[in-house]
Amino acid sequence: LAPTGVHCGNHITSHGLALNCCTDLTWFDHIIPCGLEGKGVTSLSRELGRHVTVDHVLEPFLTSFQEVFDCTLVFSEDTG
C-alpha cells in the first residue's frame, strides 16, 4: 500500500496510510515519513519476525477498516 501522507487542497484534506508488510524499509532512510523527524517506520514482517505479504493481511485489514469506520468500501476496476 502507498505511504502515509496528507494532502490539502480546495478546502479539503485527505490522509493516506501505509500497511508495510514485507517492504524494503531502507528507502525510508532517505525521507522523513509523515514529516515526523526522529521517528522510524516498521513492517508487519519485522514486528512479527516472519514473512508477511499483503495477500495475507489485505482481507482482514479491509474488514476491520469497515467495522472501525462504520463504512462500506466500494471497489472499482477502473484505475484511470
Biopython code that builds the backbone (N, CA, C, O; Angstrom):
import numpy as np
from Bio.PDB.StructureBuilder import StructureBuilder

atoms = [
    (1, "LEU", "N", (0.832, -1.178, 0.000)),
    (1, "LEU", "CA", (0.000, 0.000, 0.000)),
    (1, "LEU", "C", (0.874, 1.237, 0.000)),
    (1, "LEU", "O", (2.055, 1.185, 0.344)),
    (2, "ALA", "N", (0.284, 2.335, -0.385)),
    (2, "ALA", "CA", (1.032, 3.577, -0.531)),
    (2, "ALA", "C", (1.449, 4.123, 0.824)),
    (2, "ALA", "O", (0.793, 3.867, 1.834)),
    (3, "PRO", "N", (2.542, 4.875, 0.844)),
    (3, "PRO", "CA", (2.964, 5.506, 2.091)),
    (3, "PRO", "C", (1.920, 6.481, 2.601)),
    (3, "PRO", "O", (1.099, 7.007, 1.850)),
    (4, "THR", "N", (1.983, 6.701, 3.898)),
    (4, "THR", "CA", (1.092, 7.651, 4.527)),
    (4, "THR", "C", (1.401, 9.054, 4.030)),
    (4, "THR", "O", (2.555, 9.365, 3.734)),
    (5, "GLY", "N", (0.401, 9.889, 3.936)),
    (5, "GLY", "CA", (0.621, 11.268, 3.545)),
    (5, "GLY", "C", (-0.628, 12.082, 3.768)),
    (5, "GLY", "O", (-1.723, 11.540, 3.917)),
    (6, "VAL", "N", (-0.457, 13.381, 3.790)),
    (6, "VAL", "CA", (-1.580, 14.293, 3.935)),
    (6, "VAL", "C", (-1.591, 15.199, 2.721)),
    (6, "VAL", "O", (-0.549, 15.708, 2.309)),
    (7, "HIS", "N", (-2.756, 15.399, 2.155)),
    (7, "HIS", "CA", (-2.919, 16.301, 1.026)),
    (7, "HIS", "C", (-3.938, 17.357, 1.404)),
    (7, "HIS", "O", (-5.000, 17.039, 1.940)),
    (8, "CYS", "N", (-3.620, 18.606, 1.127)),
    (8, "CYS", "CA", (-4.545, 19.700, 1.385)),
    (8, "CYS", "C", (-4.755, 20.461, 0.083)),
    (8, "CYS", "O", (-3.791, 20.826, -0.590)),
    (9, "GLY", "N", (-5.999, 20.696, -0.268)),
    (9, "GLY", "CA", (-6.285, 21.456, -1.474)),
    (9, "GLY", "C", (-7.764, 21.698, -1.628)),
    (9, "GLY", "O", (-8.582, 20.841, -1.292)),
    (10, "ASN", "N", (-8.111, 22.870, -2.140)),
    (10, "ASN", "CA", (-9.512, 23.230, -2.367)),
    (10, "ASN", "C", (-10.369, 23.038, -1.115)),
    (10, "ASN", "O", (-11.501, 22.559, -1.189)),
    (11, "HIS", "N", (-9.810, 23.421, 0.036)),
    (11, "HIS", "CA", (-10.516, 23.349, 1.319)),
    (11, "HIS", "C", (-10.861, 21.912, 1.725)),
    (11, "HIS", "O", (-11.795, 21.684, 2.494)),
    (12, "ILE", "N", (-10.106, 20.956, 1.205)),
    (12, "ILE", "CA", (-10.313, 19.548, 1.541)),
    (12, "ILE", "C", (-8.978, 18.960, 1.970)),
    (12, "ILE", "O", (-7.959, 19.179, 1.316)),
    (13, "THR", "N", (-8.982, 18.211, 3.074)),
    (13, "THR", "CA", (-7.783, 17.491, 3.482)),
    (13, "THR", "C", (-8.048, 15.997, 3.371)),
    (13, "THR", "O", (-9.164, 15.528, 3.595)),
    (14, "SER", "N", (-7.027, 15.282, 3.031)),
    (14, "SER", "CA", (-7.145, 13.819, 2.981)),
    (14, "SER", "C", (-5.857, 13.225, 3.525)),
    (14, "SER", "O", (-4.790, 13.828, 3.422)),
    (15, "HIS", "N", (-5.965, 12.057, 4.095)),
    (15, "HIS", "CA", (-4.830, 11.388, 4.715)),
    (15, "HIS", "C", (-4.772, 9.961, 4.207)),
    (15, "HIS", "O", (-5.795, 9.282, 4.121)),
    (16, "GLY", "N", (-3.607, 9.520, 3.881)),
    (16, "GLY", "CA", (-3.404, 8.141, 3.445)),
    (16, "GLY", "C", (-2.811, 7.331, 4.571)),
    (16, "GLY", "O", (-2.541, 7.855, 5.651)),
    (17, "LEU", "N", (-2.610, 6.061, 4.322)),
    (17, "LEU", "CA", (-1.961, 5.214, 5.313)),
    (17, "LEU", "C", (-1.122, 4.170, 4.605)),
    (17, "LEU", "O", (-1.300, 3.895, 3.418)),
    (18, "ALA", "N", (-0.217, 3.607, 5.354)),
    (18, "ALA", "CA", (0.646, 2.569, 4.803)),
    (18, "ALA", "C", (0.444, 1.294, 5.603)),
    (18, "ALA", "O", (0.328, 1.320, 6.828)),
    (19, "LEU", "N", (0.406, 0.209, 4.907)),
    (19, "LEU", "CA", (0.381, -1.099, 5.540)),
    (19, "LEU", "C", (1.632, -1.816, 5.039)),
    (19, "LEU", "O", (1.590, -2.578, 4.073)),
    (20, "ASN", "N", (2.740, -1.552, 5.718)),
    (20, "ASN", "CA", (4.014, -2.135, 5.312)),
    (20, "ASN", "C", (4.050, -3.589, 5.762)),
    (20, "ASN", "O", (4.074, -3.887, 6.957)),
    (21, "CYS", "N", (4.051, -4.471, 4.797)),
    (21, "CYS", "CA", (4.051, -5.898, 5.121)),
    (21, "CYS", "C", (5.455, -6.476, 5.019)),
    (21, "CYS", "O", (6.017, -6.931, 6.015)),
    (22, "CYS", "N", (6.009, -6.460, 3.838)),
    (22, "CYS", "CA", (7.355, -7.000, 3.622)),
    (22, "CYS", "C", (8.156, -5.993, 2.786)),
    (22, "CYS", "O", (8.870, -6.354, 1.850)),
    (23, "THR", "N", (8.012, -4.749, 3.154)),
    (23, "THR", "CA", (8.608, -3.621, 2.446)),
    (23, "THR", "C", (10.099, -3.515, 2.723)),
    (23, "THR", "O", (10.554, -3.794, 3.833)),
    (24, "ASP", "N", (10.864, -3.107, 1.699)),
    (24, "ASP", "CA", (12.278, -2.777, 1.885)),
    (24, "ASP", "C", (12.324, -1.434, 2.607)),
    (24, "ASP", "O", (12.129, -0.389, 1.985)),
    (25, "LEU", "N", (12.575, -1.455, 3.888)),
    (25, "LEU", "CA", (12.490, -0.259, 4.719)),
    (25, "LEU", "C", (13.689, 0.668, 4.563)),
    (25, "LEU", "O", (13.674, 1.776, 5.099)),
    (26, "THR", "N", (14.730, 0.244, 3.840)),
    (26, "THR", "CA", (15.905, 1.102, 3.666)),
    (26, "THR", "C", (15.566, 2.376, 2.896)),
    (26, "THR", "O", (16.261, 3.382, 3.040)),
    (27, "TRP", "N", (14.511, 2.353, 2.080)),
    (27, "TRP", "CA", (14.110, 3.548, 1.341)),
    (27, "TRP", "C", (13.695, 4.671, 2.289)),
    (27, "TRP", "O", (13.815, 5.847, 1.945)),
    (28, "PHE", "N", (13.214, 4.321, 3.464)),
    (28, "PHE", "CA", (12.777, 5.331, 4.425)),
    (28, "PHE", "C", (13.950, 6.082, 5.048)),
    (28, "PHE", "O", (13.745, 7.083, 5.735)),
    (29, "ASP", "N", (15.178, 5.613, 4.817)),
    (29, "ASP", "CA", (16.362, 6.334, 5.296)),
    (29, "ASP", "C", (16.547, 7.649, 4.550)),
    (29, "ASP", "O", (17.301, 8.510, 5.004)),
    (30, "HIS", "N", (15.878, 7.819, 3.423)),
    (30, "HIS", "CA", (16.064, 8.984, 2.558)),
    (30, "HIS", "C", (14.946, 10.020, 2.695)),
    (30, "HIS", "O", (14.974, 11.046, 2.015)),
    (31, "ILE", "N", (13.981, 9.773, 3.549)),
    (31, "ILE", "CA", (12.855, 10.700, 3.709)),
    (31, "ILE", "C", (12.530, 10.862, 5.195)),
    (31, "ILE", "O", (13.056, 10.142, 6.043)),
    (32, "ILE", "N", (11.669, 11.803, 5.486)),
    (32, "ILE", "CA", (11.126, 11.965, 6.841)),
    (32, "ILE", "C", (9.657, 11.560, 6.744)),
    (32, "ILE", "O", (8.811, 12.382, 6.390)),
    (33, "PRO", "N", (9.343, 10.288, 7.060)),
    (33, "PRO", "CA", (7.968, 9.807, 6.903)),
    (33, "PRO", "C", (6.969, 10.648, 7.702)),
    (33, "PRO", "O", (7.160, 10.896, 8.893)),
    (34, "CYS", "N", (5.929, 11.069, 7.042)),
    (34, "CYS", "CA", (4.856, 11.871, 7.649)),
    (34, "CYS", "C", (5.362, 13.169, 8.249)),
    (34, "CYS", "O", (4.649, 13.814, 9.019)),
    (35, "GLY", "N", (6.580, 13.559, 7.910)),
    (35, "GLY", "CA", (7.139, 14.789, 8.460)),
    (35, "GLY", "C", (7.508, 14.677, 9.929)),
    (35, "GLY", "O", (7.700, 15.693, 10.596)),
    (36, "LEU", "N", (7.609, 13.464, 10.439)),
    (36, "LEU", "CA", (7.904, 13.241, 11.864)),
    (36, "LEU", "C", (9.388, 12.922, 12.024)),
    (36, "LEU", "O", (9.794, 11.763, 11.939)),
    (37, "GLU", "N", (10.190, 13.953, 12.256)),
    (37, "GLU", "CA", (11.627, 13.751, 12.403)),
    (37, "GLU", "C", (11.943, 12.891, 13.611)),
    (37, "GLU", "O", (11.318, 13.012, 14.664)),
    (38, "GLY", "N", (12.928, 12.017, 13.439)),
    (38, "GLY", "CA", (13.373, 11.164, 14.529)),
    (38, "GLY", "C", (12.509, 9.940, 14.769)),
    (38, "GLY", "O", (12.787, 9.149, 15.671)),
    (39, "LYS", "N", (11.469, 9.777, 13.971)),
    (39, "LYS", "CA", (10.595, 8.612, 14.102)),
    (39, "LYS", "C", (10.888, 7.643, 12.972)),
    (39, "LYS", "O", (11.179, 8.066, 11.853)),
    (40, "GLY", "N", (10.818, 6.386, 13.240)),
    (40, "GLY", "CA", (11.099, 5.380, 12.233)),
    (40, "GLY", "C", (9.839, 4.741, 11.696)),
    (40, "GLY", "O", (8.725, 5.097, 12.082)),
    (41, "VAL", "N", (10.030, 3.809, 10.815)),
    (41, "VAL", "CA", (8.932, 3.012, 10.277)),
    (41, "VAL", "C", (9.269, 1.549, 10.489)),
    (41, "VAL", "O", (10.425, 1.186, 10.703)),
    (42, "THR", "N", (8.265, 0.735, 10.429)),
    (42, "THR", "CA", (8.469, -0.692, 10.589)),
    (42, "THR", "C", (7.535, -1.422, 9.632)),
    (42, "THR", "O", (6.822, -0.797, 8.847)),
    (43, "SER", "N", (7.545, -2.719, 9.702)),
    (43, "SER", "CA", (6.667, -3.534, 8.863)),
    (43, "SER", "C", (6.092, -4.663, 9.706)),
    (43, "SER", "O", (6.601, -4.988, 10.779)),
    (44, "LEU", "N", (5.032, -5.244, 9.198)),
    (44, "LEU", "CA", (4.459, -6.398, 9.897)),
    (44, "LEU", "C", (5.456, -7.544, 9.941)),
    (44, "LEU", "O", (5.555, -8.240, 10.952)),
    (45, "SER", "N", (6.197, -7.747, 8.860)),
    (45, "SER", "CA", (7.198, -8.822, 8.834)),
    (45, "SER", "C", (8.244, -8.616, 9.922)),
    (45, "SER", "O", (8.608, -9.561, 10.621)),
    (46, "ARG", "N", (8.732, -7.382, 10.069)),
    (46, "ARG", "CA", (9.745, -7.099, 11.095)),
    (46, "ARG", "C", (9.159, -7.310, 12.488)),
    (46, "ARG", "O", (9.797, -7.933, 13.337)),
    (47, "GLU", "N", (7.967, -6.805, 12.731)),
    (47, "GLU", "CA", (7.366, -6.882, 14.058)),
    (47, "GLU", "C", (7.010, -8.314, 14.449)),
    (47, "GLU", "O", (7.133, -8.689, 15.614)),
    (48, "LEU", "N", (6.567, -9.116, 13.475)),
    (48, "LEU", "CA", (6.155, -10.492, 13.768)),
    (48, "LEU", "C", (7.281, -11.496, 13.639)),
    (48, "LEU", "O", (7.143, -12.645, 14.060)),
    (49, "GLY", "N", (8.402, -11.070, 13.058)),
    (49, "GLY", "CA", (9.549, -11.962, 12.909)),
    (49, "GLY", "C", (9.332, -13.064, 11.887)),
    (49, "GLY", "O", (9.956, -14.123, 11.960)),
    (50, "ARG", "N", (8.447, -12.810, 10.936)),
    (50, "ARG", "CA", (8.195, -13.775, 9.863)),
    (50, "ARG", "C", (7.735, -13.022, 8.627)),
    (50, "ARG", "O", (7.296, -11.876, 8.728)),
    (51, "HIS", "N", (7.829, -13.646, 7.467)),
    (51, "HIS", "CA", (7.441, -13.015, 6.214)),
    (51, "HIS", "C", (5.923, -12.889, 6.125)),
    (51, "HIS", "O", (5.209, -13.891, 6.173)),
    (52, "VAL", "N", (5.436, -11.662, 5.995)),
    (52, "VAL", "CA", (4.008, -11.383, 5.890)),
    (52, "VAL", "C", (3.788, -10.622, 4.588)),
    (52, "VAL", "O", (4.433, -9.601, 4.349)),
    (53, "THR", "N", (2.883, -11.110, 3.747)),
    (53, "THR", "CA", (2.604, -10.440, 2.485)),
    (53, "THR", "C", (1.282, -9.682, 2.559)),
    (53, "THR", "O", (0.465, -9.910, 3.451)),
    (54, "VAL", "N", (1.093, -8.784, 1.612)),
    (54, "VAL", "CA", (-0.163, -8.043, 1.527)),
    (54, "VAL", "C", (-1.324, -9.015, 1.363)),
    (54, "VAL", "O", (-2.387, -8.814, 1.950)),
    (55, "ASP", "N", (-1.131, -10.074, 0.565)),
    (55, "ASP", "CA", (-2.197, -11.064, 0.364)),
    (55, "ASP", "C", (-2.648, -11.698, 1.679)),
    (55, "ASP", "O", (-3.816, -12.060, 1.823)),
    (56, "HIS", "N", (-1.728, -11.836, 2.640)),
    (56, "HIS", "CA", (-2.071, -12.420, 3.938)),
    (56, "HIS", "C", (-2.978, -11.512, 4.763)),
    (56, "HIS", "O", (-3.823, -12.000, 5.514)),
    (57, "VAL", "N", (-2.812, -10.215, 4.634)),
    (57, "VAL", "CA", (-3.478, -9.302, 5.564)),
    (57, "VAL", "C", (-4.530, -8.385, 4.947)),
    (57, "VAL", "O", (-5.272, -7.732, 5.680)),
    (58, "LEU", "N", (-4.614, -8.321, 3.624)),
    (58, "LEU", "CA", (-5.498, -7.350, 2.998)),
    (58, "LEU", "C", (-6.964, -7.551, 3.373)),
    (58, "LEU", "O", (-7.633, -6.594, 3.764)),
    (59, "GLU", "N", (-7.471, -8.772, 3.262)),
    (59, "GLU", "CA", (-8.885, -9.013, 3.555)),
    (59, "GLU", "C", (-9.229, -8.701, 5.018)),
    (59, "GLU", "O", (-10.196, -7.981, 5.266)),
    (60, "PRO", "N", (-8.464, -9.224, 6.000)),
    (60, "PRO", "CA", (-8.805, -8.875, 7.386)),
    (60, "PRO", "C", (-8.625, -7.389, 7.682)),
    (60, "PRO", "O", (-9.369, -6.832, 8.489)),
    (61, "PHE", "N", (-7.652, -6.737, 7.046)),
    (61, "PHE", "CA", (-7.474, -5.297, 7.230)),
    (61, "PHE", "C", (-8.689, -4.533, 6.727)),
    (61, "PHE", "O", (-9.206, -3.662, 7.427)),
    (62, "LEU", "N", (-9.153, -4.851, 5.517)),
    (62, "LEU", "CA", (-10.302, -4.143, 4.950)),
    (62, "LEU", "C", (-11.570, -4.386, 5.757)),
    (62, "LEU", "O", (-12.382, -3.477, 5.926)),
    (63, "THR", "N", (-11.745, -5.599, 6.252)),
    (63, "THR", "CA", (-12.897, -5.913, 7.098)),
    (63, "THR", "C", (-12.860, -5.072, 8.373)),
    (63, "THR", "O", (-13.870, -4.485, 8.760)),
    (64, "SER", "N", (-11.707, -5.015, 9.019)),
    (64, "SER", "CA", (-11.564, -4.222, 10.248)),
    (64, "SER", "C", (-11.759, -2.743, 9.969)),
    (64, "SER", "O", (-12.383, -2.042, 10.765)),
    (65, "PHE", "N", (-11.233, -2.258, 8.846)),
    (65, "PHE", "CA", (-11.390, -0.855, 8.474)),
    (65, "PHE", "C", (-12.870, -0.494, 8.378)),
    (65, "PHE", "O", (-13.297, 0.538, 8.896)),
    (66, "GLN", "N", (-13.647, -1.344, 7.715)),
    (66, "GLN", "CA", (-15.081, -1.095, 7.568)),
    (66, "GLN", "C", (-15.789, -1.086, 8.921)),
    (66, "GLN", "O", (-16.683, -0.272, 9.155)),
    (67, "GLU", "N", (-15.389, -1.988, 9.804)),
    (67, "GLU", "CA", (-16.006, -2.048, 11.123)),
    (67, "GLU", "C", (-15.654, -0.822, 11.963)),
    (67, "GLU", "O", (-16.531, -0.225, 12.587)),
    (68, "VAL", "N", (-14.390, -0.449, 11.982)),
    (68, "VAL", "CA", (-13.939, 0.672, 12.808)),
    (68, "VAL", "C", (-14.540, 1.986, 12.324)),
    (68, "VAL", "O", (-14.964, 2.810, 13.135)),
    (69, "PHE", "N", (-14.579, 2.188, 11.005)),
    (69, "PHE", "CA", (-15.061, 3.449, 10.458)),
    (69, "PHE", "C", (-16.532, 3.398, 10.044)),
    (69, "PHE", "O", (-17.046, 4.343, 9.444)),
    (70, "ASP", "N", (-17.202, 2.296, 10.365)),
    (70, "ASP", "CA", (-18.627, 2.127, 10.093)),
    (70, "ASP", "C", (-18.960, 2.568, 8.664)),
    (70, "ASP", "O", (-19.787, 3.452, 8.440)),
    (71, "CYS", "N", (-18.287, 1.917, 7.704)),
    (71, "CYS", "CA", (-18.464, 2.290, 6.309)),
    (71, "CYS", "C", (-18.470, 1.034, 5.436)),
    (71, "CYS", "O", (-18.183, -0.068, 5.903)),
    (72, "THR", "N", (-18.796, 1.223, 4.184)),
    (72, "THR", "CA", (-18.731, 0.162, 3.193)),
    (72, "THR", "C", (-17.760, 0.592, 2.118)),
    (72, "THR", "O", (-17.921, 1.657, 1.521)),
    (73, "LEU", "N", (-16.760, -0.219, 1.866)),
    (73, "LEU", "CA", (-15.791, 0.083, 0.819)),
    (73, "LEU", "C", (-16.334, -0.373, -0.528)),
    (73, "LEU", "O", (-16.922, -1.449, -0.635)),
    (74, "VAL", "N", (-16.138, 0.440, -1.541)),
    (74, "VAL", "CA", (-16.585, 0.139, -2.898)),
    (74, "VAL", "C", (-15.358, 0.082, -3.775)),
    (74, "VAL", "O", (-14.543, 1.004, -3.752)),
    (75, "PHE", "N", (-15.206, -0.963, -4.536)),
    (75, "PHE", "CA", (-14.041, -1.150, -5.374)),
    (75, "PHE", "C", (-14.414, -0.981, -6.831)),
    (75, "PHE", "O", (-15.511, -1.344, -7.257)),
    (76, "SER", "N", (-13.487, -0.425, -7.586)),
    (76, "SER", "CA", (-13.710, -0.187, -8.993)),
    (76, "SER", "C", (-12.580, -0.832, -9.795)),
    (76, "SER", "O", (-11.417, -0.791, -9.392)),
    (77, "GLU", "N", (-12.928, -1.414, -10.910)),
    (77, "GLU", "CA", (-11.929, -1.985, -11.807)),
    (77, "GLU", "C", (-11.217, -0.887, -12.597)),
    (77, "GLU", "O", (-10.122, -1.098, -13.119)),
    (78, "ASP", "N", (-11.841, 0.278, -12.679)),
    (78, "ASP", "CA", (-11.305, 1.404, -13.429)),
    (78, "ASP", "C", (-10.236, 2.095, -12.606)),
    (78, "ASP", "O", (-10.552, 2.707, -11.586)),
    (79, "THR", "N", (-8.967, 2.015, -13.023)),
    (79, "THR", "CA", (-7.883, 2.652, -12.289)),
    (79, "THR", "C", (-7.544, 4.002, -12.879)),
    (79, "THR", "O", (-6.644, 4.675, -12.376)),
    (80, "GLY", "N", (-8.230, 4.424, -13.927)),
    (80, "GLY", "CA", (-7.935, 5.715, -14.565)),
    (80, "GLY", "C", (-8.740, 6.777, -13.951)),
    (80, "GLY", "O", (-8.637, 7.938, -14.349)),
]
sb = StructureBuilder()
sb.init_structure("model")
sb.init_model(0)
sb.init_chain("A")
sb.init_seg("    ")
for serial, (resi, resn, name, xyz) in enumerate(atoms, 1):
    if name == "N":
        sb.init_residue(resn, " ", resi, " ")
    sb.init_atom(name, np.array(xyz, "f"), 0.0, 1.0, " ", f" {name:<3s}", serial, name[0])
structure = sb.get_structure()
